[in-house]
Amino acid sequence: MKKLILVALLVSFSLSSFSQRSEKDWYLNFGVNAINSLGSQNPFYQPDNWSFQFPISGAVEFNWSETFSIEQSITFNGFTSEHTIDHANLKEDYNYLSLDTHVKYYFGRHLLPNSDWINFYANAGIGFFHIDETNISANLGGGVLVWLNSSRTFGLRAQTIGKFAFNHPDSGYDNNHFQYHLQAVFKL
């Protein structure tokens, strides 16, 4: 119950911070995700065994400057009984739900100052996720955003996030994992 209250507070603070600056850019992201919960510290370990069951993800992002933004995302996925989580064979199917709040730092202009069509970013934040039980995670990741038109209103992004569970020694399946996103980005 304490975790649900923490998540409710997190979402309310996120939404209130979104609504304070309406003169800046808002973005809506939709796409797919995959989960690597195979018990490895290698983020690219056995990609053929990553979870990709009902892999829907969406996010709302608010850029308050050229280099910083805040994002609230929701992710759905699942594990079938044929998957393993942290080297344990599953005996039944499980659904995956994740709510994440990230602050992003766009640093692509420092690497490629004359390129408006591509940008790189690092993100960090906190998340709530549920597989068998519920857990809170500290998240750290990064990605690339490629604009597909000159007005920068439509693009694609690829992102990797490492999720580090707060109660990982006692959490069973709700443990540390990696999550990957491929999403379309729309400027609102």
C-alpha positions as CSV (number, residue, x, y, z in Angstrom):
1,M,0.0,0.0,0.0
2,K,2.9,2.4,0.8
3,K,4.2,1.8,-2.8
4,L,0.9,2.7,-4.3
5,I,0.7,5.9,-2.3
6,L,4.3,6.7,-3.4
7,V,3.4,6.1,-7.1
8,A,0.2,8.3,-6.8
9,L,2.3,11.1,-5.3
10,L,5.0,10.7,-8.0
11,V,2.4,10.9,-10.8
12,S,0.6,13.9,-9.3
13,F,3.9,15.8,-8.9
14,S,4.9,14.9,-12.5
15,L,1.6,16.1,-13.9
16,S,1.7,19.3,-11.9
17,S,5.2,20.0,-13.1
18,F,4.0,19.4,-16.7
19,S,1.2,22.0,-16.4
20,Q,3.3,24.9,-15.2
21,R,5.0,26.0,-18.5
22,S,2.6,25.9,-21.4
23,E,4.8,28.0,-23.7
24,K,7.3,25.2,-24.3
25,D,7.1,22.0,-26.4
26,W,5.1,18.9,-25.7
27,Y,5.6,15.6,-27.4
28,L,3.5,12.4,-27.5
29,N,5.4,9.1,-28.1
30,F,3.9,5.7,-29.0
31,G,5.6,2.5,-29.9
32,V,6.8,-0.9,-28.8
33,N,9.1,-2.2,-26.1
34,A,11.1,-5.3,-25.1
35,I,12.2,-6.5,-21.7
36,N,15.5,-8.2,-20.8
37,S,15.1,-9.8,-17.4
38,L,17.5,-12.6,-17.9
39,G,19.7,-12.0,-14.9
40,S,22.6,-10.6,-16.8
41,Q,24.4,-7.3,-16.3
42,N,24.9,-7.2,-20.1
43,P,22.1,-5.0,-21.6
44,F,22.4,-6.9,-24.9
45,Y,22.4,-10.4,-23.5
46,Q,20.4,-13.0,-25.6
47,P,18.1,-10.6,-27.5
48,D,16.2,-13.6,-28.9
49,N,14.9,-14.3,-25.4
50,W,13.7,-10.9,-24.5
51,S,10.0,-10.5,-23.6
52,F,7.9,-9.1,-26.4
53,Q,4.3,-10.0,-25.4
54,F,1.7,-7.2,-26.0
55,P,4.7,-4.7,-26.1
56,I,2.8,-1.3,-26.1
57,S,4.4,1.8,-24.7
58,G,3.5,5.5,-24.6
59,A,4.8,8.7,-23.1
60,V,4.1,12.4,-22.7
61,E,7.2,14.6,-22.7
62,F,7.5,18.3,-21.8
63,N,10.7,20.2,-22.9
64,W,11.2,23.2,-20.7
65,S,14.4,24.1,-22.5
66,E,16.5,22.9,-25.5
67,T,18.5,20.5,-23.3
68,F,16.1,19.4,-20.5
69,S,12.7,17.7,-20.4
70,I,10.5,15.6,-18.2
71,E,8.7,12.5,-19.4
72,Q,5.9,10.4,-17.9
73,S,5.6,7.0,-19.6
74,I,3.4,3.8,-19.4
75,T,4.5,0.4,-20.6
76,F,2.7,-2.9,-21.1
77,N,4.4,-6.2,-21.9
78,G,4.3,-9.8,-20.6
79,F,6.1,-13.0,-20.0
80,T,4.8,-16.4,-21.1
81,S,5.5,-19.7,-19.4
82,E,8.2,-20.3,-22.0
83,H,10.3,-17.3,-20.7
84,T,12.8,-17.2,-17.8
85,I,13.2,-14.3,-15.4
86,D,16.6,-14.2,-13.7
87,H,17.3,-17.8,-14.7
88,A,14.0,-19.1,-13.2
89,N,11.6,-20.9,-15.5
90,L,8.1,-19.5,-15.3
91,K,5.2,-21.9,-14.5
92,E,2.5,-19.5,-15.7
93,D,2.1,-16.3,-17.8
94,Y,2.7,-12.9,-16.3
95,N,1.7,-9.4,-17.3
96,Y,4.1,-6.5,-17.0
97,L,3.1,-2.9,-16.2
98,S,5.5,0.0,-15.7
99,L,5.0,3.7,-14.9
100,D,8.2,5.8,-15.2
101,T,9.1,9.4,-14.7
102,H,12.3,10.6,-16.2
103,V,14.3,13.8,-16.5
104,K,16.1,13.9,-19.8
105,Y,19.3,15.8,-20.8
106,Y,19.7,16.3,-24.6
107,F,23.4,16.6,-25.4
108,G,23.4,15.9,-29.1
109,R,24.0,19.5,-30.0
110,H,27.4,19.3,-28.2
111,L,28.4,16.3,-30.3
112,L,26.9,17.4,-33.7
113,P,26.3,21.2,-33.5
114,N,25.2,21.6,-37.1
115,S,22.7,18.7,-37.1
116,D,19.1,19.5,-36.3
117,W,17.8,16.1,-37.5
118,I,19.4,13.9,-34.8
119,N,19.7,14.3,-31.0
120,F,21.1,12.1,-28.2
121,Y,20.0,12.1,-24.6
122,A,20.6,10.6,-21.2
123,N,17.7,10.0,-18.8
124,A,17.3,9.3,-15.1
125,G,14.3,8.9,-12.9
126,I,12.1,6.7,-10.8
127,G,9.7,4.0,-11.8
128,F,6.9,1.7,-10.6
129,F,6.6,-1.8,-12.1
130,H,4.6,-4.9,-11.5
131,I,5.1,-8.5,-12.7
132,D,4.2,-10.8,-9.8
133,E,4.4,-8.3,-7.1
134,T,5.0,-4.5,-7.1
135,N,8.4,-2.8,-6.9
136,I,9.9,0.7,-7.3
137,S,13.0,1.2,-9.4
138,A,15.7,3.8,-10.0
139,N,16.1,4.2,-13.7
140,L,19.1,5.2,-15.8
141,G,19.3,5.1,-19.6
142,G,19.7,7.0,-22.8
143,G,18.6,7.1,-26.4
144,V,18.6,8.8,-29.8
145,L,15.9,10.9,-31.4
146,V,15.8,11.2,-35.2
147,W,13.6,13.8,-36.8
148,L,12.0,12.8,-40.0
149,N,10.9,16.2,-41.2
150,S,12.5,19.7,-41.2
151,S,9.9,21.2,-38.9
152,R,10.8,18.6,-36.2
153,T,7.2,17.6,-35.6
154,F,7.6,13.9,-36.4
155,G,10.4,11.5,-35.5
156,L,11.6,8.2,-34.3
157,R,13.4,7.4,-31.1
158,A,15.3,4.4,-29.7
159,Q,15.9,4.1,-26.0
160,T,17.4,1.8,-23.5
161,I,16.7,2.0,-19.7
162,G,18.3,0.0,-16.9
163,K,15.8,-0.4,-14.0
164,F,17.3,-1.1,-10.6
165,A,14.7,-2.4,-8.2
166,F,14.7,-1.0,-4.7
167,N,13.8,-4.4,-3.0
168,H,15.7,-6.6,-5.4
169,P,16.9,-9.3,-3.0
170,D,13.4,-10.0,-1.8
171,S,11.3,-9.2,-4.9
172,G,11.2,-12.5,-6.7
173,Y,10.4,-11.8,-10.4
174,D,10.1,-8.0,-9.8
175,N,13.8,-7.5,-10.0
176,N,16.4,-5.5,-11.9
177,H,16.0,-5.5,-15.7
178,F,16.6,-3.6,-18.9
179,Q,13.8,-2.2,-21.1
180,Y,14.1,-1.1,-24.8
181,H,11.8,1.2,-26.7
182,L,11.3,2.1,-30.3
183,Q,8.7,4.8,-30.6
184,A,7.2,7.4,-33.0
185,V,7.4,11.0,-31.7
186,F,4.8,13.6,-32.4
187,K,5.0,17.3,-31.5
188,L,1.8,18.5,-30.0
